[in-house]
């Protein structure tokens, strides 16, 4: 089954709140070799004006993952996980993510482009804090090939 073109414009419900933990930020920073002290040392982050450690910019993918799981599990999507390649990721920040943030994400499918037997599925996840203020918008592009379901 090819990717369902009716996914374009579909909005998914907000995810459960994700509490950004200090140790999760530290672990992620180590994993991506983000060695600036603001990512691991609360005092260094506080010296820069933040309440706690600051997540590396790509940390937003951790929160975005829950929205992508919604898309991938949509019964009528035509997307089979084994045929998916994460092709592109972009981040548009209003402010950094900081340990202690309570974040919620909401995904919208913004485009599908056919490429032979494959399709490029573009989605945006808007991530907001507990007050509803924008933190970051992530744009994900998935390359979905056709294969056996």
N, C-alpha and C positions, 0 to 999 in steps of 0.2 A: 504494500500500500504506500503510495507516495505521500509526502508531507501535505497535510490538509491546508489548502490555501485560505480557508475560513478562520484560521488561527490569527491572521492579521487583524489587529484591532482588539483582540481578546485581552481582557484584564483579569488577572488572578487575584484572589483575596490576599490581604496582608498576611505575612508570616507571623508566627509566634514571636514574641519579643526575645531578642538575643542580648543577653547581658555580657558585655565585653569584659573579660577577666584579665587581670594583670599578667598572670602566668601564660594565658593563651597568647597575649601580645608578645611576651618574651619568647615563647616557643616559636611563634611565626617569624619573628625577627631573626632568630637563629637559623631557621630553615631557609630563609631567603637571603641570608648573609647581610642583613641590615644592621650594621654594627655601630650606628650612632647611639650614644648613651641615652638619648631621649626615649628610645624604644625599650630599654631594659632597666633604667635607673630612675625611680620616681623623683629623686632630688634634681637630677639633670632636666627632667621634663618640667618640674615646677619652676626651675630657674628660667625656663623659656615661657612661663606663664600658663602652663597646663596643670590640671588638677592631679594627673597621674601619667603613667607612661603613654606615649603616643604610638599608635599602630602604624607600621609601614603602609604606604599608599595601597599596596595590593591586598592588604588585609580585608578589604571590603568584599573580596571574593568569598570569604568564609560566610558572610551574611547573605550574599547573593546566591550561594549554593542552594539554600532552601527554596528560593523562587525557581531556580532551574529544575529542581526536583519536581516542583508542581507541573512545570511544562512537560518534562519528560514522562510523567506519569499520567498525563491527560489521555483518556482512552481513545479519543478520536483524532489525535495529533498526527498519526502516521509516522511518528518518530520511534525508531527502535534503537535503544541505547547502544547496542553493539555496532551500530552503523554511524555513530556520532563522533565527530572530531571537533574539539573546541578550537575554532579557527582564529578568533580575535577577541580581545578584551580591552575596554577603555574605561577610564574613571574620570568623572567630573565632580570635583569636591567643592562644597561651600565652606567646610572646616574639617580638620583632621578628626579621625576616630581616636578616642581616648578611653583608657580602661575606666570602667564604671558607667560608660554609656549604655543606655537601653535602647536598642535599635530594632526597627521593624522595616521590612522590605515589601514592596509591591511590584509585581512584574506585569509588563504589557508587551505583547508581541507587536513589533513595529514594522516588520517586513519579511517577505519570503521572496527569494530570487531563484528561479530554476536555473540549473547548470547541467544540462544533459540529463542524466539519470539521477543527479543529486540536486540538493537544494541548500541554499544558505538561509538560515533562519536567524533573524536579528531580533533581539529583545532588549528592553531597558528595565532595570530594577531601580526604583527610587527608594533610597534608604533614608528614613527619618528618625529623629531622636524621640525621647519620651514626651517632649513638648510638641511634637509634630513638626519641628523645624527640619528642613532639608539638610542632610549631611553630605551625601554623595549619590550620584546616579551612575550606575554601571551599565555599560552597553556590551552585550555578549553576542558573538556571532558563532553559530554552530553550523558546521558542514555536515549535512545529513545525506548519507548515501543510501541507495536502495540495496536491499539484500534480503536474505531469508528471515522471516519473522520468527 
